């Protein structure tokens, strides 16, 4: 399926057809829906409008598309998203997704602790699962399509692409009663020639942090970008995000020491003896403790390839690059808040048949518990499976299955 095709009012349009926008305009805000023709009979979709008209996937239909289709999504149990759907990720309509998160978008300092006798509660609330900062980062990367790869993407993933698609991914997402796009900043590509204009747009975007309803409440925002490094100061540490050389994020020294203990293996991965150096991406919840200074409240880090494809660990790196070099179509399932990523495939090959092919990696450097979970999951799977033990040569990848003509 080299190009997506749609059936609209008795006619077939390709995704690049010059007349597609006019066709979508005629059915926008009408009951009629376009159909993606990646499978026989087609799959119903809907029309959204941003700057242009866009055909989008209906909720719960991703797995109905052909694996090579750009609208395909795997079954929910094949990634950590499945545990969150319906409880932390709620699709109210095709154009409205709500995220229930476990972090605030306002920081309240000096909140008094209530005292007095304990009262019998009038209600007993059942705790609902909430998404962590890491899960939100994974959600945005998946919604932006950064965890999938097609050969045509080679050489086209850069900071500008990351900024565009992550920002767009947050547009129809609500959390805490706010559009996530209002509180998300992804750095624009930095250039000396345009640095003043870029800085002004950043300050405008983060101006919400300068607005205090009172002296104790600080509004918060998310900064999502590539971690560059940190340096000690007399008051703590400066944390640098790539493409933000004029605006460091500040953090207390002891908090940074905890971060280094938790994420030390990710930071060390950038110095690994590999042909392709991985990136470390950070998602930081920030507030302005003083005017025009950005203080980190909470942060999470994630390893990615230099193409921005998320990685669970370095043991996946060679597989991902082998798939890219062999010009394969694939998707990387993400962990979100699952207790273990070992239950999920390390990659899903999308061009080897009518259904995706799960690819699994086992490394002697994996955490023993994680390795045990992966081995148990593989033993319980009766079907054919592709497994690579990294102390041995990589097995041949499943052959590409050519996909035929567009279905009506």
C-alpha positions as CSV (number, residue, x, y, z in Angstrom):
1,X,0.0,0.0,0.0
2,X,2.3,2.8,-1.3
3,X,-0.3,5.5,-1.0
4,X,-3.6,5.8,0.9
5,X,-6.8,6.0,-1.2
6,X,-10.2,7.2,-0.2
7,X,-13.7,6.6,-1.6
8,X,-15.8,9.8,-1.5
9,X,-19.2,10.3,-3.1
10,X,-18.7,7.6,-5.7
11,X,-15.1,8.5,-6.6
12,X,-11.6,7.3,-5.6
13,X,-9.0,9.9,-4.5
14,X,-5.4,9.3,-3.6
15,X,-4.0,11.1,-0.6
16,X,-2.0,13.4,-2.9
17,X,-4.8,14.1,-5.4
18,X,-5.1,17.8,-6.0
19,X,-8.9,17.5,-5.9
20,X,-9.0,15.8,-2.5
21,X,-9.4,19.0,-0.6
22,X,-12.4,20.0,-2.6
23,X,-14.0,16.6,-2.1
24,X,-13.4,16.7,1.7
25,X,-14.8,20.2,1.9
26,X,-18.1,18.9,0.3
27,X,-18.6,16.3,3.0
28,X,-17.2,18.2,6.0
29,X,-19.8,18.6,8.7
30,X,-22.2,16.3,6.9
31,X,-23.1,12.7,7.9
32,X,-21.2,11.3,4.9
33,X,-17.8,9.8,5.7
34,X,-14.8,8.9,3.5
35,X,-13.7,5.3,3.4
36,X,-10.1,4.2,3.4
37,X,-9.6,1.5,0.7
38,X,-6.7,-0.3,2.2
39,X,-8.8,-3.4,2.7
40,X,-11.8,-4.9,0.9
41,X,-14.9,-3.0,1.7
42,X,-13.0,-0.1,3.1
43,X,-12.8,1.4,6.6
44,X,-15.0,4.4,7.5
45,X,-13.1,7.5,8.6
46,X,-13.9,11.2,9.3
47,X,-12.9,14.6,8.2
48,X,-11.2,17.1,10.5
49,X,-10.1,20.6,9.7
50,X,-6.9,22.2,10.9
51,X,-5.2,24.4,8.3
52,X,-6.4,22.0,5.7
53,X,-9.0,19.2,5.6
54,X,-7.6,16.0,7.0
55,X,-8.9,12.5,6.9
56,X,-8.6,10.8,10.3
57,X,-9.2,7.4,11.8
58,X,-12.4,6.7,13.7
59,X,-11.9,5.5,17.3
60,X,-11.3,1.8,17.8
61,X,-10.8,1.2,14.1
62,X,-7.0,1.3,13.8
63,X,-6.6,-2.5,13.7
64,X,-9.2,-2.8,10.9
65,X,-6.8,-1.1,8.4
66,X,-4.2,-3.0,6.5
67,X,-0.8,-3.0,8.4
68,X,0.9,-1.1,5.6
69,X,-1.8,1.7,5.7
70,X,-0.8,4.9,7.4
71,X,-4.0,4.7,9.4
72,X,-3.2,1.3,10.9
73,X,-2.9,0.9,14.6
74,X,-2.1,-2.4,16.4
75,X,-4.4,-4.2,18.8
76,X,-4.4,-2.5,22.1
77,X,-2.8,-5.4,24.0
78,X,0.4,-5.0,22.0
79,X,1.5,-1.9,23.8
80,X,1.0,-0.2,27.2
81,X,-1.8,2.0,25.7
82,X,-4.2,-0.9,26.1
83,X,-4.1,-0.6,29.9
84,X,-5.0,3.1,29.8
85,X,-7.8,3.2,27.2
86,X,-11.2,4.0,28.7
87,X,-9.8,5.0,32.0
88,X,-6.9,7.4,31.5
89,X,-7.3,7.9,27.8
90,X,-10.9,8.6,26.9
91,X,-12.1,9.2,23.3
92,X,-15.2,11.2,23.8
93,X,-15.5,11.7,20.0
94,X,-13.3,11.3,16.9
95,X,-11.9,14.8,17.4
96,X,-11.8,14.9,21.2
97,X,-9.5,12.9,23.4
98,X,-9.2,13.4,27.2
99,X,-6.1,12.4,29.2
100,X,-6.4,11.9,32.9
101,X,-3.0,12.5,34.3
102,X,-1.3,12.1,37.7
103,X,0.4,15.5,37.7
104,X,-1.0,19.0,38.2
105,X,-0.9,21.9,35.7
106,X,-0.7,24.4,38.6
107,X,1.8,24.3,41.5
108,X,0.4,25.4,44.8
109,X,3.0,26.2,47.5
110,X,2.3,26.7,51.2
111,X,-0.9,24.7,51.2
112,X,-2.0,24.2,54.7
113,X,-2.6,20.7,56.1
114,X,-6.1,20.5,57.6
115,X,-6.1,19.6,61.3
116,X,-8.8,18.3,63.6
117,X,-10.7,15.1,64.3
118,X,-11.0,12.6,61.5
119,X,-14.5,12.6,60.0
120,X,-16.3,9.6,58.5
121,X,-16.4,10.2,54.7
122,X,-19.8,10.6,53.1
123,X,-18.6,8.7,49.9
124,X,-15.9,6.1,49.1
125,X,-14.2,6.9,45.8
126,X,-12.7,4.1,43.7
127,X,-9.2,5.3,42.6
128,X,-8.9,5.8,38.9
129,X,-5.7,5.2,37.0
130,X,-3.9,8.3,35.9
131,X,-1.2,8.8,33.3
132,X,2.4,9.6,34.3
133,X,4.5,12.2,32.5
134,X,6.3,9.4,30.7
135,X,2.9,8.0,29.5
136,X,1.9,11.4,28.1
137,X,5.2,11.6,26.3
138,X,4.7,8.2,24.8
139,X,1.1,9.2,23.8
140,X,2.2,12.3,22.0
141,X,5.0,10.4,20.2
142,X,2.6,7.7,19.1
143,X,-0.1,10.2,18.1
144,X,2.5,12.1,16.1
145,X,3.5,8.9,14.3
146,X,7.1,9.1,15.5
147,X,7.0,5.4,16.6
148,X,6.4,4.2,13.1
149,X,8.7,4.1,10.1
150,X,8.3,3.9,6.3
151,X,11.2,3.9,3.9
152,X,10.0,7.3,2.5
153,X,10.7,8.9,5.9
154,X,14.5,8.5,5.4
155,X,16.2,11.9,5.7
156,X,13.0,13.7,6.5
157,X,13.0,13.6,10.3
158,X,14.5,16.7,11.9
159,X,13.7,19.1,14.6
160,X,11.2,21.0,12.4
161,X,9.3,17.7,11.8
162,X,9.4,16.9,15.5
163,X,8.1,20.4,16.5
164,X,5.3,20.3,13.8
165,X,3.9,16.8,14.5
166,X,4.2,16.8,18.3
167,X,2.5,20.2,18.5
168,X,-0.3,19.0,16.2
169,X,-0.7,15.8,18.2
170,X,-1.7,17.9,21.2
171,X,-4.3,20.0,19.5
172,X,-7.3,17.8,20.0
173,X,-6.2,16.6,23.5
174,X,-7.8,17.8,26.7
175,X,-6.4,17.4,30.2
176,X,-7.4,19.1,33.4
177,X,-10.0,21.0,31.4
178,X,-7.4,22.6,29.1
179,X,-6.2,21.9,25.6
180,X,-2.8,20.2,26.0
181,X,-1.5,22.3,23.1
182,X,-2.0,25.4,25.2
183,X,0.5,24.1,27.8
184,X,3.0,22.2,25.5
185,X,6.2,23.7,24.1
186,X,8.3,21.8,21.6
187,X,11.4,23.8,20.6
188,X,11.5,25.2,17.1
189,X,14.7,24.5,15.0
190,X,17.3,27.0,16.2
191,X,19.2,29.2,13.8
192,X,21.4,32.3,14.5
193,X,19.6,34.2,11.7
194,X,16.1,33.8,13.3
195,X,17.0,33.3,17.0
196,X,15.3,36.6,18.1
197,X,12.0,35.7,16.4
198,X,12.1,32.1,17.7
199,X,12.8,33.3,21.3
200,X,9.9,35.7,21.1
201,X,7.5,33.0,20.0
202,X,8.8,30.8,22.9
203,X,8.2,33.6,25.4
204,X,4.7,34.1,24.0
205,X,3.9,30.4,24.2
206,X,5.2,30.2,27.8
207,X,3.7,33.6,28.9
208,X,1.0,31.6,30.7
209,X,3.7,30.8,33.4
210,X,3.9,34.5,34.2
211,X,0.2,34.8,35.0
212,X,-0.4,34.1,38.7
213,X,-3.9,34.1,40.2
214,X,-2.4,34.7,43.6
215,X,0.9,34.5,45.4
216,X,0.8,30.8,46.0
217,X,-0.4,29.3,42.7
218,X,2.0,28.8,39.8
219,X,0.7,27.7,36.4
220,X,2.7,25.0,34.7
221,X,3.6,23.9,31.2
222,X,5.4,21.0,29.5
223,X,8.6,21.3,27.6
224,X,9.3,18.3,25.3
225,X,12.7,18.1,23.5
226,X,16.1,16.5,23.3
227,X,18.2,16.6,26.5
228,X,21.6,18.2,25.7
229,X,23.3,18.3,29.1
230,X,23.4,20.0,32.5
231,X,25.9,22.1,34.5
232,X,26.3,23.0,38.1
233,X,25.5,26.6,39.4
234,X,25.8,28.1,42.9
235,X,22.0,27.6,43.3
236,X,21.5,24.2,41.7
237,X,21.8,23.1,38.1
238,X,21.0,24.4,34.6
239,X,19.5,21.8,32.3
240,X,19.8,22.4,28.6
241,X,17.4,21.3,25.9
242,X,18.6,21.3,22.3
243,X,17.4,24.2,20.2
244,X,16.8,26.3,23.4
245,X,20.4,27.6,23.9
246,X,19.2,30.8,25.4
247,X,16.7,29.4,27.9
248,X,18.0,26.8,30.4
249,X,15.7,25.0,32.8
250,X,16.6,25.2,36.4
251,X,16.5,22.4,39.0
252,X,17.7,21.9,42.6
253,X,20.9,20.0,42.9
254,X,19.5,17.2,45.1
255,X,16.6,16.6,42.6
256,X,19.1,16.3,39.8
257,X,21.1,13.7,41.8
258,X,18.0,11.6,42.0
259,X,17.4,12.0,38.3
260,X,21.0,10.8,37.5
261,X,20.4,7.7,39.7
262,X,17.2,6.8,38.0
263,X,18.2,7.7,34.4
264,X,21.9,7.2,34.5
265,X,21.8,4.3,32.0
266,X,20.0,6.5,29.5
267,X,22.6,9.3,29.8
268,X,25.4,6.7,29.4
269,X,23.8,5.2,26.3
270,X,24.8,8.4,24.3
271,X,28.5,7.3,24.8
272,X,27.9,3.7,23.6
273,X,30.2,2.3,20.9
274,X,27.6,2.2,18.2
275,X,27.5,3.3,14.6
276,X,24.3,5.3,15.4
277,X,24.2,7.4,18.5
278,X,20.8,7.4,20.3
279,X,19.2,10.6,21.6
280,X,17.7,11.2,25.1
281,X,14.4,13.0,25.0
282,X,13.0,14.8,28.1
283,X,9.6,15.9,29.0
284,X,9.7,18.5,31.8
285,X,6.8,20.0,33.8
286,X,8.0,23.6,34.5
287,X,6.8,26.7,36.3
288,X,8.2,30.2,36.7
289,X,9.5,30.7,40.2
290,X,10.6,34.2,39.2
291,X,9.9,36.2,36.1
292,X,11.2,34.6,32.9
293,X,13.0,31.7,34.7
294,X,11.8,28.2,34.2
295,X,12.0,25.8,37.1
296,X,11.6,22.0,36.7
297,X,8.9,20.5,38.9
298,X,8.8,17.0,37.4
299,X,10.6,15.4,34.5
300,X,10.8,12.1,32.6
301,X,13.4,10.9,30.1
302,X,13.2,8.5,27.1
303,X,15.8,7.0,24.8
304,X,15.2,7.3,21.0
305,X,17.1,6.6,17.8
306,X,18.5,9.6,15.9
307,X,15.3,9.3,13.8
308,X,13.3,10.0,17.0
309,X,11.9,6.4,17.2
310,X,11.5,5.6,20.9
311,X,13.5,2.8,22.4
312,X,12.9,0.8,25.6
313,X,16.7,0.1,25.8
314,X,19.9,-0.2,23.9
315,X,19.2,-3.9,23.2
316,X,16.6,-2.7,20.6
317,X,18.9,-0.3,18.7
318,X,20.5,-2.8,16.3
319,X,17.1,-4.3,15.4
320,X,15.6,-0.9,14.6
321,X,18.5,0.1,12.4
322,X,18.5,-3.3,10.6
323,X,14.8,-2.6,9.8
324,X,15.6,0.9,8.5
325,X,18.6,-0.3,6.4
326,X,16.4,-3.1,4.9
327,X,13.8,-0.5,4.0
328,X,11.1,-2.2,6.0
329,X,7.8,-0.7,7.4
330,X,7.4,-1.2,11.1
331,X,6.1,0.2,14.3
332,X,7.6,0.4,17.8
333,X,5.1,-0.5,20.6
334,X,5.5,1.9,23.6
335,X,5.4,1.0,27.2
336,X,3.4,3.9,28.6
337,X,2.8,3.0,32.3
338,X,2.9,-0.8,32.0
339,X,5.0,-2.4,34.8
340,X,7.0,-4.3,32.2
341,X,7.7,-3.7,28.5
342,X,8.8,-7.4,28.1
343,X,5.2,-8.5,27.4
344,X,5.1,-6.4,24.2
345,X,6.9,-7.0,20.9
346,X,10.1,-5.0,20.5
347,X,8.8,-4.1,17.0
348,X,5.9,-4.9,14.8
349,X,6.8,-5.6,11.1
350,X,4.0,-4.1,9.0
351,X,5.0,-5.4,5.5
352,X,5.2,-9.2,5.9
353,X,1.6,-10.2,5.5
354,X,-2.1,-9.4,6.2
355,X,-1.3,-9.1,9.9
356,X,1.7,-7.5,11.6
357,X,4.6,-9.7,12.6
358,X,5.9,-9.4,16.1
359,X,9.7,-9.1,16.5
360,X,11.3,-9.9,19.9
361,X,14.8,-9.2,21.2
362,X,16.5,-10.9,24.2
363,X,19.8,-9.6,25.5
364,X,22.1,-10.8,28.3
365,X,22.3,-7.2,29.6
366,X,18.5,-7.0,30.1
367,X,17.3,-6.8,33.7
368,X,16.9,-10.5,34.8
369,X,13.3,-10.0,35.8
370,X,12.5,-8.4,32.4
371,X,14.3,-11.2,30.6
372,X,12.3,-13.8,32.5
373,X,9.0,-12.1,31.7
374,X,9.9,-12.0,28.0
375,X,11.0,-15.7,27.9
376,X,7.8,-16.7,29.7
377,X,5.7,-14.7,27.2
378,X,7.5,-16.3,24.3
379,X,7.0,-19.8,25.7
380,X,3.2,-19.2,26.1
381,X,2.9,-18.1,22.5
382,X,2.1,-21.1,20.3
383,X,2.2,-19.2,17.0
384,X,5.3,-18.6,14.8
385,X,7.5,-15.9,16.2
386,X,10.7,-14.1,15.3
387,X,13.2,-14.0,18.2
388,X,16.7,-12.6,18.2
389,X,19.1,-13.5,21.0
390,X,21.7,-10.7,20.7
391,X,24.7,-12.9,21.6
392,X,24.0,-14.7,18.2
393,X,23.7,-13.4,14.7
394,X,20.4,-11.8,13.8
395,X,18.0,-14.2,12.1
396,X,16.8,-13.3,8.6
397,X,13.8,-11.0,8.7
398,X,10.5,-12.2,7.4
399,X,10.1,-11.6,3.7
400,X,8.3,-8.6,2.4
401,X,4.8,-9.4,1.0
402,X,3.8,-7.2,-1.8
403,X,0.4,-5.6,-1.4
404,X,-1.9,-5.5,-4.5
405,X,-4.3,-3.0,-6.0
406,X,-6.6,-0.7,-4.0
407,X,-9.8,-2.4,-2.8
408,X,-13.2,-1.0,-3.5
